[in-house]
């Protein structure tokens, strides 16, 4: 994330990669042709617990509890339209008729003003993302979370600071860097595990010196996003786990990060978290495979729906690169998750 008071860099300049990976019940299988997989990195969660209902923690937080769907955005002047007389050499004409889309429901989500109301300042960019569950829509931005009724759009919770979810947990996940600017690390992700009927909520955390960093992950105990969560902290020390992306898969929660040791870039890591343990609220580990600095910004596949994919021994990776432009790779290396 790029913040108004703490600018992060590099992430906008990386090509995008798509990775499909699979884990067996006992072993993790990872597929990246460039993976340095001979030395997988296995880390156990430094702490975990089960939280109170999020709705109760939001009410008890020092920040304002509850908000409003109504937004009053400030009008800002726009620049002149940018035109170019040259045709786009890669633009393709429409090949068929346009298909109409009917909006079922349209309502305001969070705004920069919500950040200002909670913290006194806003964050740029918002890194907006959301997920649809059985009855709710949950939206996360830098650095707040809100839950809505997906049938009516009514606000059920928030907007609230993301670190409110880790109230009483301790460590970086609860306290961050100890100042309002560093209370939430950002780069938030929310996903809905359709097979388990659970929410996955996560964000970065780090101290003011960036020598202590962590990925904070919470998995709901029910399908209600305002209820209790199994909470986890995975520490990365001074290896900053930037640009985290997550994907739900039947056998693991997959994750990728761009690893920044002090004053350098180590490359992306392709990771898998113990989904079964995290759904149960037990001790959990994650295993990661470090990529070289030429690989960055992997995007894990995400499972939606209820139809399981065919199981197979291979794992597939689709990489969008500068040269060659599109690359597939597979391998079947196995490594214990524990």
VOPAGU-2260 file (C-alpha; in pm, 1 decimal, decimal comma):
REM VOPAGU-2260
SITE   aa  ch    i         X         Y         Z
SITE  UNK   A    0       0,0       0,0       0,0
SITE  UNK   A    1     108,9     360,6     -49,2
SITE  UNK   A    2      16,0     570,8     247,6
SITE  UNK   A    3     -15,3     944,1     288,1
SITE  UNK   A    4     240,4     943,3     569,5
SITE  UNK   A    5     444,1     634,0     493,5
SITE  UNK   A    6     501,6     582,5     122,0
SITE  UNK   A    7     580,5     229,6      11,4
SITE  UNK   A    8     736,4     167,1    -325,1
SITE  UNK   A    9     814,8     -83,2    -599,4
SITE  UNK   A   10     484,5    -272,7    -607,4
SITE  UNK   A   11     343,8     -81,3    -904,9
SITE  UNK   A   12     636,6    -176,0   -1126,6
SITE  UNK   A   13     617,1    -550,0   -1114,7
SITE  UNK   A   14     460,8    -772,8   -1380,8
SITE  UNK   A   15     164,9    -981,2   -1269,5
SITE  UNK   A   16     182,5   -1353,7   -1227,6
SITE  UNK   A   17     -93,8   -1606,1   -1193,7
SITE  UNK   A   18     -20,1   -1925,6   -1001,7
SITE  UNK   A   19    -236,3   -2231,9    -949,5
SITE  UNK   A   20    -119,0   -2456,0    -673,1
SITE  UNK   A   21    -245,2   -2761,2    -485,8
SITE  UNK   A   22    -179,6   -2923,0    -148,7
SITE  UNK   A   23    -249,7   -3285,4     -53,6
SITE  UNK   A   24    -383,3   -3359,6     295,1
SITE  UNK   A   25     -38,5   -3445,2     428,8
SITE  UNK   A   26     198,7   -3269,2     190,9
SITE  UNK   A   27     218,3   -2936,8      15,3
SITE  UNK   A   28     277,0   -2935,9    -359,1
SITE  UNK   A   29     392,6   -2615,5    -519,9
SITE  UNK   A   30     436,1   -2539,7    -891,1
SITE  UNK   A   31     663,0   -2261,4   -1004,5
SITE  UNK   A   32     931,5   -2353,1   -1255,3
SITE  UNK   A   33    1166,2   -2092,2   -1108,3
SITE  UNK   A   34    1103,6   -2196,8    -747,1
SITE  UNK   A   35    1403,6   -2244,9    -524,1
SITE  UNK   A   36    1214,5   -2534,6    -367,7
SITE  UNK   A   37    1505,5   -2730,3    -221,9
SITE  UNK   A   38    1481,3   -2527,3     100,5
SITE  UNK   A   39    1116,2   -2459,8     184,1
SITE  UNK   A   40    1059,1   -2213,5     463,9
SITE  UNK   A   41     821,7   -2351,9     730,1
SITE  UNK   A   42     701,1   -2116,9    1004,5
SITE  UNK   A   43     458,5   -2188,1    1285,6
SITE  UNK   A   44     219,7   -1917,7    1398,8
SITE  UNK   A   45     381,4   -1723,1    1682,9
SITE  UNK   A   46      43,6   -1691,0    1856,6
SITE  UNK   A   47    -318,0   -1784,5    1802,2
SITE  UNK   A   48    -648,7   -1767,7    1988,8
SITE  UNK   A   49   -1024,9   -1736,0    1945,1
SITE  UNK   A   50   -1165,9   -1384,0    1964,6
SITE  UNK   A   51   -1478,6   -1234,6    2107,8
SITE  UNK   A   52   -1746,0   -1149,9    1849,1
SITE  UNK   A   53   -1617,0    -871,5    1625,4
SITE  UNK   A   54   -1936,4    -675,6    1686,3
SITE  UNK   A   55   -1852,9    -658,3    2059,2
SITE  UNK   A   56   -1489,3    -558,6    1996,5
SITE  UNK   A   57   -1596,4    -277,5    1764,3
SITE  UNK   A   58   -1831,9    -140,2    2028,8
SITE  UNK   A   59   -1553,3    -151,9    2287,1
SITE  UNK   A   60   -1289,1       4,7    2061,9
SITE  UNK   A   61   -1172,7     358,7    2120,8
SITE  UNK   A   62   -1254,5     449,4    1761,3
SITE  UNK   A   63   -1610,4     535,3    1667,9
SITE  UNK   A   64   -1835,7     230,4    1662,5
SITE  UNK   A   65   -2073,0     205,6    1371,9
SITE  UNK   A   66   -2106,3     430,5    1074,0
SITE  UNK   A   67   -2338,8     526,1     796,3
SITE  UNK   A   68   -2395,5     407,9     440,9
SITE  UNK   A   69   -2456,8     766,3     333,3
SITE  UNK   A   70   -2154,1     938,6     186,3
SITE  UNK   A   71   -2101,0    1307,6     114,8
SITE  UNK   A   72   -1789,8    1307,5    -103,7
SITE  UNK   A   73   -1607,2    1634,1    -157,0
SITE  UNK   A   74   -1618,5    1748,5    -519,5
SITE  UNK   A   75   -1272,5    1788,2    -669,8
SITE  UNK   A   76   -1175,7    1945,1    -999,5
SITE  UNK   A   77   -1054,2    1710,5   -1272,8
SITE  UNK   A   78    -788,6    1777,0   -1532,5
SITE  UNK   A   79    -841,7    1822,1   -1901,9
SITE  UNK   A   80    -926,4    1513,8   -2109,6
SITE  UNK   A   81    -618,8    1343,9   -2250,7
SITE  UNK   A   82    -645,1    1256,5   -2618,4
SITE  UNK   A   83    -415,0    1087,2   -2866,1
SITE  UNK   A   84    -461,7    1111,8   -3245,5
SITE  UNK   A   85    -280,0     781,8   -3304,9
SITE  UNK   A   86    -488,5     461,7   -3325,2
SITE  UNK   A   87    -435,0     188,1   -3067,3
SITE  UNK   A   88    -245,7     -90,3   -3251,2
SITE  UNK   A   89    -374,1    -364,2   -3020,3
SITE  UNK   A   90    -736,1    -252,5   -2986,6
SITE  UNK   A   91    -983,3    -506,9   -3126,2
SITE  UNK   A   92   -1331,8    -423,3   -3256,8
SITE  UNK   A   93   -1631,7    -572,0   -3080,0
SITE  UNK   A   94   -1694,7    -925,9   -3205,0
SITE  UNK   A   95   -2056,6    -952,6   -3094,7
SITE  UNK   A   96   -2349,2    -768,5   -2941,0
SITE  UNK   A   97   -2316,5    -611,6   -2599,3
SITE  UNK   A   98   -2482,7    -812,1   -2323,7
SITE  UNK   A   99   -2689,1    -607,8   -2084,4
SITE  UNK   A  100   -2633,2    -637,5   -1710,4
SITE  UNK   A  101   -2905,5    -558,9   -1461,9
SITE  UNK   A  102   -2797,9    -425,6   -1124,5
SITE  UNK   A  103   -2969,6    -609,0    -838,6
SITE  UNK   A  104   -2844,3    -382,9    -561,7
SITE  UNK   A  105   -2628,3     -71,7    -551,8
SITE  UNK   A  106   -2512,8      95,9    -230,4
SITE  UNK   A  107   -2227,5     310,2    -103,6
SITE  UNK   A  108   -1925,5     137,3      43,1
SITE  UNK   A  109   -1653,8     297,4     251,2
SITE  UNK   A  110   -1494,9     630,0     164,1
SITE  UNK   A  111   -1181,1     825,1     244,6
SITE  UNK   A  112   -1395,3    1027,7     482,1
SITE  UNK   A  113   -1440,2     716,1     695,0
SITE  UNK   A  114   -1060,8     707,0     735,3
SITE  UNK   A  115   -1061,2    1072,4     833,5
SITE  UNK   A  116   -1342,0    1019,4    1084,2
SITE  UNK   A  117   -1151,4     734,8    1251,4
SITE  UNK   A  118    -789,6     850,4    1226,7
SITE  UNK   A  119    -792,8    1218,2    1128,8
SITE  UNK   A  120    -629,1    1144,9     792,9
SITE  UNK   A  121    -679,4     922,1     488,4
SITE  UNK   A  122    -466,5     659,3     315,7
SITE  UNK   A  123    -367,7     643,2     -52,4
SITE  UNK   A  124    -441,1     422,8    -238,4
SITE  UNK   A  125    -739,0     259,4     -63,4
SITE  UNK   A  126    -656,6     -93,4    -190,5
SITE  UNK   A  127   -1030,6    -157,7    -198,1
SITE  UNK   A  128   -1144,1    -518,6    -196,4
SITE  UNK   A  129   -1446,1    -714,6     -80,8
SITE  UNK   A  130   -1610,8   -1054,5     -76,2
SITE  UNK   A  131   -1966,0   -1187,2     -84,5
SITE  UNK   A  132   -2070,2   -1446,6     171,7
SITE  UNK   A  133   -2390,4   -1637,1     239,3
SITE  UNK   A  134   -2578,4   -1332,1     369,3
SITE  UNK   A  135   -2321,2   -1053,2     389,0
SITE  UNK   A  136   -2083,2    -840,7     186,9
SITE  UNK   A  137   -1758,8    -746,5     362,3
SITE  UNK   A  138   -1542,9    -462,2     235,7
SITE  UNK   A  139   -1189,6    -375,4     343,2
SITE  UNK   A  140    -984,3     -71,2     251,0
SITE  UNK   A  141    -671,4      89,0     392,9
SITE  UNK   A  142    -729,5      62,7     683,0
SITE  UNK   A  143   -1091,4      -7,6     778,7
SITE  UNK   A  144   -1343,3    -291,0     757,9
SITE  UNK   A  145   -1722,6    -287,1     720,5
SITE  UNK   A  146   -1993,0    -552,7     684,5
SITE  UNK   A  147   -2321,7    -510,2     495,8
SITE  UNK   A  148   -2640,2    -710,8     451,8
SITE  UNK   A  149   -2609,9    -835,7      94,9
SITE  UNK   A  150   -2986,8    -833,2      41,9
SITE  UNK   A  151   -3049,9    -473,7     145,5
SITE  UNK   A  152   -2707,1    -310,1     161,5
SITE  UNK   A  153   -2772,3    -211,4     523,0
SITE  UNK   A  154   -2456,5    -148,8     723,2
SITE  UNK   A  155   -2417,3    -417,2     991,5
SITE  UNK   A  156   -2073,3    -331,9    1128,5
SITE  UNK   A  157   -1818,4     -51,9    1102,7
SITE  UNK   A  158   -1647,9     111,8     940,2
SITE  UNK   A  159   -1391,9      19,7    1204,9
SITE  UNK   A  160   -1013,3       8,2    1218,4
SITE  UNK   A  161    -893,3    -333,0    1100,1
SITE  UNK   A  162    -674,8    -386,4    1406,6
SITE  UNK   A  163    -995,3    -386,9    1614,7
SITE  UNK   A  164   -1031,2    -749,9    1501,2
SITE  UNK   A  165    -716,4    -830,3    1702,9
SITE  UNK   A  166    -824,2    -656,4    2026,0
SITE  UNK   A  167    -691,2    -852,6    2323,5
SITE  UNK   A  168    -463,6   -1061,0    2100,2
SITE  UNK   A  169    -136,5    -880,2    2179,1
SITE  UNK   A  170     174,2    -847,5    1963,8
SITE  UNK   A  171     205,6    -667,7    1633,4
SITE  UNK   A  172    -141,0    -768,0    1517,1
SITE  UNK   A  173    -307,0    -573,7    1798,0
SITE  UNK   A  174     -67,0    -286,9    1854,7
SITE  UNK   A  175     119,8    -242,3    1524,2
SITE  UNK   A  176     379,7      31,3    1551,2
SITE  UNK   A  177     209,9     195,9    1845,5
SITE  UNK   A  178     110,7     518,8    1666,0
SITE  UNK   A  179    -206,4     604,3    1469,7
SITE  UNK   A  180     -10,7     602,2    1142,4
SITE  UNK   A  181     127,4     253,9    1214,0
SITE  UNK   A  182    -174,3     108,9    1397,2
SITE  UNK   A  183    -271,6     -83,2    1081,2
SITE  UNK   A  184     -24,1    -207,3     824,5
SITE  UNK   A  185    -272,5    -218,6     538,5
SITE  UNK   A  186    -270,4    -424,4     218,9
SITE  UNK   A  187    -591,1    -585,0     351,8
SITE  UNK   A  188    -755,6    -891,5     198,1
SITE  UNK   A  189   -1097,1   -1040,1     269,4
SITE  UNK   A  190   -1217,7   -1364,9     110,3
SITE  UNK   A  191   -1509,1   -1600,1     170,5
SITE  UNK   A  192   -1438,6   -1971,8     196,3
SITE  UNK   A  193   -1748,1   -2108,4      19,8
SITE  UNK   A  194   -1673,2   -2471,9     105,4
SITE  UNK   A  195   -1642,8   -2407,0     479,7
SITE  UNK   A  196   -1877,5   -2110,2     508,5
SITE  UNK   A  197   -1606,6   -1896,6     674,1
SITE  UNK   A  198   -1445,2   -1556,7     626,8
SITE  UNK   A  199   -1070,3   -1500,0     589,5
SITE  UNK   A  200    -955,1   -1151,4     691,6
SITE  UNK   A  201    -590,5   -1046,1     682,7
SITE  UNK   A  202    -356,6    -749,7     678,2
SITE  UNK   A  203      11,1    -662,1     720,3
SITE  UNK   A  204     154,4    -531,5    1044,8
SITE  UNK   A  205     496,6    -382,5    1122,1
SITE  UNK   A  206     672,3    -156,2    1367,6
SITE  UNK   A  207     800,7     194,5    1295,0
SITE  UNK   A  208    1149,9      66,3    1207,5
SITE  UNK   A  209    1025,6    -214,5     977,6
SITE  UNK   A  210    1249,4    -458,2    1168,2
SITE  UNK   A  211     948,7    -652,2    1301,2
SITE  UNK   A  212     683,6    -752,2    1047,5
SITE  UNK   A  213     393,2    -994,3    1049,3
SITE  UNK   A  214      98,4   -1124,3     852,1
SITE  UNK   A  215    -214,7   -1121,8    1065,9
SITE  UNK   A  216    -483,5   -1370,9     961,1
SITE  UNK   A  217    -828,1   -1424,7    1110,1
SITE  UNK   A  218   -1068,6   -1701,1    1007,0
SITE  UNK   A  219   -1428,1   -1666,3    1124,3
SITE  UNK   A  220   -1578,2   -1942,8    1334,7
SITE  UNK   A  221   -1913,2   -1917,6    1151,0
SITE  UNK   A  222   -2054,8   -1764,4     833,1
SITE  UNK   A  223   -2128,5   -1443,0    1026,1
SITE  UNK   A  224   -1858,0   -1183,3     962,0
SITE  UNK   A  225   -1955,0    -997,2    1280,5
SITE  UNK   A  226   -1895,3   -1303,6    1499,2
SITE  UNK   A  227   -1582,4   -1456,9    1654,6
SITE  UNK   A  228   -1258,3   -1544,0    1472,5
SITE  UNK   A  229    -965,6   -1784,7    1498,3
SITE  UNK   A  230    -674,9   -1538,4    1501,9
SITE  UNK   A  231    -313,0   -1596,2    1395,7
SITE  UNK   A  232      13,6   -1404,3    1375,4
SITE  UNK   A  233     289,8   -1522,6    1143,0
SITE  UNK   A  234     616,2   -1334,0    1197,0
SITE  UNK   A  235     859,1   -1244,0     919,9
SITE  UNK   A  236    1120,1   -1049,6    1116,6
SITE  UNK   A  237    1290,4    -786,9     901,5
SITE  UNK   A  238    1191,9    -960,3     573,8
SITE  UNK   A  239     905,1    -730,1     486,1
SITE  UNK   A  240     618,6    -938,5     331,7
SITE  UNK   A  241     487,4    -677,7      90,7
SITE  UNK   A  242     193,8    -696,9    -150,2
SITE  UNK   A  243      29,9   -1003,5      11,7
SITE  UNK   A  244    -231,8   -1181,2    -198,7
SITE  UNK   A  245    -445,3   -1474,7     -86,8
SITE  UNK   A  246    -650,4   -1747,1    -250,7
SITE  UNK   A  247    -897,6   -1995,2    -103,1
SITE  UNK   A  248    -839,8   -2353,0    -216,4
SITE  UNK   A  249    -990,7   -2678,4     -83,2
SITE  UNK   A  250    -666,0   -2799,2      71,7
SITE  UNK   A  251    -494,0   -2478,8     186,1
SITE  UNK   A  252    -506,3   -2101,6     207,6
SITE  UNK   A  253    -257,3   -1989,0     -53,5
SITE  UNK   A  254     -58,7   -1669,6     -30,6
SITE  UNK   A  255     210,1   -1482,1    -216,4
SITE  UNK   A  256     428,9   -1197,3     -97,5
SITE  UNK   A  257     710,0    -982,4    -229,7
SITE  UNK   A  258     995,2   -1022,2      18,5
SITE  UNK   A  259    1199,0    -713,2     100,3
SITE  UNK   A  260    1494,5    -775,3     332,0
SITE  UNK   A  261    1651,6    -449,2     452,4
SITE  UNK   A  262    1757,1    -237,6     152,7
SITE  UNK   A  263    1697,4    -510,7    -108,5
SITE  UNK   A  264    1440,4    -723,0    -292,0
SITE  UNK   A  265    1464,4   -1101,8    -252,6
SITE  UNK   A  266    1181,8   -1195,5    -491,1
SITE  UNK   A  267     833,9   -1335,8    -441,3
SITE  UNK   A  268     743,4   -1621,4    -209,5
SITE  UNK   A  269     470,0   -1872,3    -291,8
SITE  UNK   A  270     312,0   -1987,8      35,8
SITE  UNK   A  271      41,4   -2215,4     171,8
SITE  UNK   A  272    -124,4   -2196,7     514,5
SITE  UNK   A  273    -273,9   -2493,3     700,2
SITE  UNK   A  274    -643,5   -2437,8     620,1
SITE  UNK   A  275    -767,6   -2738,2     817,9
SITE  UNK   A  276    -594,2   -2624,6    1136,6
SITE  UNK   A  277    -704,6   -2263,8    1098,3
SITE  UNK   A  278   -1067,5   -2361,7    1046,5
SITE  UNK   A  279   -1047,1   -2563,2    1369,4
SITE  UNK   A  280    -865,5   -2287,4    1559,3
SITE  UNK   A  281    -563,3   -2509,2    1635,4
SITE  UNK   A  282    -188,0   -2444,6    1600,8
SITE  UNK   A  283    -106,7   -2374,6    1236,3
SITE  UNK   A  284     196,6   -2345,8    1011,0
SITE  UNK   A  285     270,9   -2204,1     672,6
SITE  UNK   A  286     524,7   -2322,9     415,5
SITE  UNK   A  287     682,3   -2088,6     159,6
SITE  UNK   A  288     904,4   -2132,7    -142,9
SITE  UNK   A  289    1131,8   -1837,3    -212,2
SITE  UNK   A  290    1158,3   -1723,5    -572,7
SITE  UNK   A  291    1454,9   -1535,9    -720,6
SITE  UNK   A  292    1446,6   -1154,4    -754,7
SITE  UNK   A  293    1337,1   -1189,6   -1117,6
SITE  UNK   A  294     996,8   -1317,8    -995,8
SITE  UNK   A  295     752,3   -1084,9    -823,4
SITE  UNK   A  296     385,3   -1020,6    -750,9
SITE  UNK   A  297     237,3   -1370,2    -779,0
SITE  UNK   A  298    -140,0   -1397,0    -764,3
SITE  UNK   A  299    -278,6   -1722,1    -616,9
SITE  UNK   A  300    -585,5   -1884,5    -767,9
SITE  UNK   A  301    -906,0   -1842,2    -564,6
SITE  UNK   A  302   -1183,9   -2100,4    -534,9
SITE  UNK   A  303   -1545,9   -1986,2    -561,0
SITE  UNK   A  304   -1856,4   -2203,8    -560,6
SITE  UNK   A  305   -1902,6   -2562,9    -447,9
SITE  UNK   A  306   -1785,5   -2779,8    -738,8
SITE  UNK   A  307   -1445,8   -2926,8    -652,6
SITE  UNK   A  308   -1179,4   -2932,9    -921,7
SITE  UNK   A  309   -1035,3   -3266,8   -1039,2
SITE  UNK   A  310    -744,5   -3366,3    -815,6
SITE  UNK   A  311    -411,4   -3431,4    -984,8
SITE  UNK   A  312     -41,3   -3456,5    -901,4
SITE  UNK   A  313      67,4   -3153,9   -1102,8
SITE  UNK   A  314      45,8   -2789,4   -1009,8
SITE  UNK   A  315      16,9   -2528,5   -1281,6
SITE  UNK   A  316     156,1   -2179,2   -1306,1
SITE  UNK   A  317      65,6   -1911,5   -1556,4
SITE  UNK   A  318     309,6   -1623,1   -1559,5
SITE  UNK   A  319     269,7   -1295,5   -1746,5
SITE  UNK   A  320     621,9   -1177,9   -1819,8
SITE  UNK   A  321     799,7    -922,8   -2036,1
SITE  UNK   A  322     971,4   -1198,0   -2237,0
SITE  UNK   A  323     831,0   -1446,6   -2320,7
SITE  UNK   A  324     492,0   -1284,8   -2270,8
SITE  UNK   A  325     315,8   -1597,6   -2142,8
SITE  UNK   A  326     479,2   -1889,7   -1966,2
SITE  UNK   A  327     338,3   -2215,4   -1825,4
SITE  UNK   A  328     531,5   -2438,9   -1588,9
SITE  UNK   A  329     464,6   -2740,0   -1368,2
SITE  UNK   A  330     644,8   -2964,0   -1122,4
SITE  UNK   A  331     550,5   -3208,4    -847,9
SITE  UNK   A  332     791,5   -3134,0    -563,6
SITE  UNK   A  333     647,0   -3233,7    -224,7
SITE  UNK   A  334     733,9   -3107,1     121,9
SITE  UNK   A  335     574,5   -3172,7     461,9
SITE  UNK   A  336     364,4   -2888,3     594,1
SITE  UNK   A  337     448,2   -2958,8     959,3
